[in-house]
Amino acid sequence: MRFVIQRVTEASVTIEGKVRGSIGRGFMVLIGISESDTREVADKMVKKLVGMRIFADENDKTNLSLADVNGSLLLISQFTLYADCKKGNRPSFIKAGGPEMATALYEYIIEECKKSVPDVQTGEFGADMAVSLNNDGPFTIILDSEEL
C-alpha cells in the first residue's frame, strides 16, 4: 500500500464538473492499493497517517498532528501509484489491486480514518477526477507499507 500525503491549506476533488470533496487545512492523500494488501496493512498505514506530525508548532518545528490542528483529510484512490515503468514507455499496472478488492480496502481505509478524524472527504474509486490543492510548504511524504 502506498500513501502520498500532501500537507495542504486547501484541496478539492471534482467529478463530472461537481465538487465531490473539499477541505481546508489538512492532508490530501493519494492511496494506492496493491494486489497483496490486506486490512492489517491498511490498519498500520492509517495509524501512521493520522499520527503524522508535520504541522508546525509555535517554534516552527514540525511537531503537530492532524488532531492538534483540527485538520481534515481528502482521500483519493490512485491505482497509478503502482505503475511499473521498467519496460518501455507505457506503464504497466499489474501490481495494482483489482477493482473489487481495492474498492473494499479503500472504503475500509475511509471508515478507519473517520474513527479519529472528524472531517474526512473522498473522491470516488475508479472515477475520472480532477484534484486541486495548495500544497503547504510544499510538504509531501510518501508512505509505503513495505517500508513500515
Kinemage of the C-alpha trace (Angstrom):
@kinemage 1
@onewidth
@group {chain A} dominant
@subgroup {mainchain}
@vectorlist {calphas} color= white
{ca met a 1} P 0.000 0.000 0.000
{ca arg a 2} L 1.229 3.462 -0.799
{ca phe a 3} L 0.059 6.828 0.508
{ca val a 4} L 1.273 10.105 -0.972
{ca ile a 5} L 0.486 12.646 1.740
{ca gln a 6} L 0.465 16.322 0.900
{ca arg a 7} L 0.063 18.892 3.660
{ca val a 8} L -2.405 21.416 2.260
{ca thr a 9} L -4.030 24.713 3.090
{ca glu a 10} L -6.940 23.594 0.912
{ca ala a 11} L -7.786 20.796 -1.513
{ca ser a 12} L -10.759 19.567 -3.503
{ca val a 13} L -11.790 16.839 -5.901
{ca thr a 14} L -14.218 17.371 -8.763
{ca ile a 15} L -16.059 14.624 -10.646
{ca glu a 16} L -18.043 15.401 -13.805
{ca gly a 17} L -17.917 19.121 -13.057
{ca lys a 18} L -19.209 18.802 -9.474
{ca val a 19} L -17.124 19.174 -6.327
{ca arg a 20} L -17.235 15.823 -4.540
{ca gly a 21} L -14.999 16.654 -1.579
{ca ser a 22} L -13.309 19.784 -0.286
{ca ile a 23} L -11.127 20.519 2.748
{ca gly a 24} L -9.218 23.396 4.286
{ca arg a 25} L -6.088 22.739 6.329
{ca gly a 26} L -5.116 19.081 6.416
{ca phe a 27} L -3.799 16.269 4.258
{ca met a 28} L -4.699 15.372 0.697
{ca val a 29} L -3.792 11.694 0.402
{ca leu a 30} L -3.409 9.661 -2.782
{ca ile a 31} L -3.971 5.989 -1.939
{ca gly a 32} L -2.511 3.155 -3.991
{ca ile a 33} L -3.526 -0.406 -3.184
{ca ser a 34} L -1.552 -3.418 -4.399
{ca glu a 35} L -2.737 -6.950 -5.058
{ca ser a 36} L -1.152 -8.190 -1.815
{ca asp a 37} L -2.598 -5.587 0.575
{ca thr a 38} L -4.854 -6.524 3.490
{ca arg a 39} L -6.841 -4.840 6.265
{ca glu a 40} L -3.882 -5.394 8.580
{ca val a 41} L -1.674 -3.419 6.205
{ca ala a 42} L -4.350 -0.721 5.964
{ca asp a 43} L -4.548 -0.506 9.774
{ca lys a 44} L -0.794 0.183 10.016
{ca met a 45} L -0.954 2.779 7.248
{ca val a 46} L -3.964 4.587 8.741
{ca lys a 47} L -2.334 4.656 12.188
{ca lys a 48} L 0.798 6.201 10.699
{ca leu a 49} L -1.222 8.674 8.599
{ca val a 50} L -3.422 10.055 11.368
{ca gly a 51} L -0.468 10.282 13.759
{ca met a 52} L 1.824 12.032 11.265
{ca arg a 53} L 3.249 15.171 12.913
{ca ile a 54} L 4.039 17.513 10.034
{ca phe a 55} L 2.339 20.748 11.069
{ca ala a 56} L 4.447 23.498 12.620
{ca asp a 57} L 4.198 24.270 16.322
{ca glu a 58} L 4.769 27.669 17.985
{ca asn a 59} L 8.543 27.205 17.477
{ca asp a 60} L 8.065 26.448 13.760
{ca lys a 61} L 9.030 22.779 14.285
{ca thr a 62} L 7.026 20.055 12.563
{ca asn a 63} L 5.562 18.690 15.747
{ca leu a 64} L 1.763 18.800 15.396
{ca ser a 65} L -0.643 16.179 14.050
{ca leu a 66} L -3.987 16.495 12.277
{ca ala a 67} L -5.780 16.288 15.623
{ca asp a 68} L -3.595 19.059 17.082
{ca val a 69} L -4.603 21.483 14.301
{ca asn a 70} L -8.183 20.243 13.778
{ca gly a 71} L -7.151 19.213 10.283
{ca ser a 72} L -9.155 17.382 7.634
{ca leu a 73} L -8.444 14.545 5.216
{ca leu a 74} L -9.166 14.306 1.496
{ca leu a 75} L -8.653 10.672 0.430
{ca ile a 76} L -8.257 9.885 -3.278
{ca ser a 77} L -7.860 6.396 -4.776
{ca gln a 78} L -4.869 6.308 -7.135
{ca phe a 79} L -4.024 2.962 -8.750
{ca thr a 80} L -1.270 4.614 -10.802
{ca leu a 81} L 0.919 4.660 -7.668
{ca tyr a 82} L 1.636 1.045 -8.650
{ca ala a 83} L 2.812 1.857 -12.170
{ca asp a 84} L 5.659 -0.358 -13.330
{ca cys a 85} L 7.817 1.609 -15.770
{ca lys a 86} L 10.723 -0.834 -16.113
{ca lys a 87} L 9.982 -1.859 -19.702
{ca gly a 88} L 9.327 0.591 -22.495
{ca asn a 89} L 7.490 3.882 -22.140
{ca arg a 90} L 3.993 2.641 -21.388
{ca pro a 91} L 3.460 1.841 -17.692
{ca ser a 92} L 2.038 -1.488 -16.592
{ca phe a 93} L -0.397 -1.618 -13.685
{ca ile a 94} L -0.408 -5.357 -12.989
{ca lys a 95} L 0.788 -4.810 -9.397
{ca ala a 96} L -2.242 -2.653 -8.564
{ca gly a 97} L -5.042 -4.361 -6.685
{ca gly a 98} L -8.051 -5.500 -8.724
{ca pro a 99} L -11.103 -3.226 -8.615
{ca glu a 100} L -13.250 -5.346 -6.279
{ca met a 101} L -10.537 -5.916 -3.683
{ca ala a 102} L -9.100 -2.395 -3.937
{ca thr a 103} L -12.520 -0.752 -3.646
{ca ala a 104} L -13.229 -2.702 -0.466
{ca leu a 105} L -9.882 -1.715 1.071
{ca tyr a 106} L -10.285 1.939 0.024
{ca glu a 107} L -13.703 2.032 1.716
{ca tyr a 108} L -12.211 0.345 4.790
{ca ile a 109} L -9.457 2.987 4.957
{ca ile a 110} L -12.068 5.750 4.770
{ca glu a 111} L -14.076 4.254 7.642
{ca glu a 112} L -10.962 3.747 9.781
{ca cys a 113} L -9.845 7.347 9.209
{ca lys a 114} L -13.292 8.603 10.238
{ca lys a 115} L -12.783 6.986 13.659
{ca ser a 116} L -10.084 9.541 14.504
{ca val a 117} L -10.535 12.438 12.074
{ca pro a 118} L -13.869 14.305 12.227
{ca asp a 119} L -13.735 15.677 8.661
{ca val a 120} L -12.892 13.048 6.033
{ca gln a 121} L -13.740 13.842 2.409
{ca thr a 122} L -13.205 11.488 -0.531
{ca gly a 123} L -13.042 11.047 -4.228
{ca glu a 124} L -14.775 8.150 -5.940
{ca phe a 125} L -12.991 4.889 -6.645
{ca gly a 126} L -12.446 4.428 -10.389
{ca ala a 127} L -13.866 7.832 -11.369
{ca asp a 128} L -12.169 10.352 -13.631
{ca met a 129} L -11.311 13.002 -11.031
{ca ala a 130} L -9.796 16.473 -11.108
{ca val a 131} L -7.846 17.175 -7.921
{ca ser a 132} L -6.897 20.690 -6.920
{ca leu a 133} L -4.728 21.631 -3.961
{ca asn a 134} L -2.479 24.208 -2.399
{ca asn a 135} L 0.484 22.237 -1.064
{ca asp a 136} L 1.604 23.914 2.156
{ca gly a 137} L 5.377 24.092 2.305
{ca pro a 138} L 5.442 22.280 -0.081
{ca phe a 139} L 5.374 19.276 2.201
{ca thr a 140} L 4.911 15.826 0.668
{ca ile a 141} L 5.518 12.462 2.368
{ca ile a 142} L 5.397 9.032 0.718
{ca leu a 143} L 4.417 6.114 2.945
{ca asp a 144} L 4.993 2.635 1.559
{ca ser a 145} L 3.744 -0.307 3.619
{ca glu a 146} L 6.800 -2.308 2.593
{ca glu a 147} L 8.964 0.253 4.390
{ca leu a 148} L 6.994 0.397 7.662
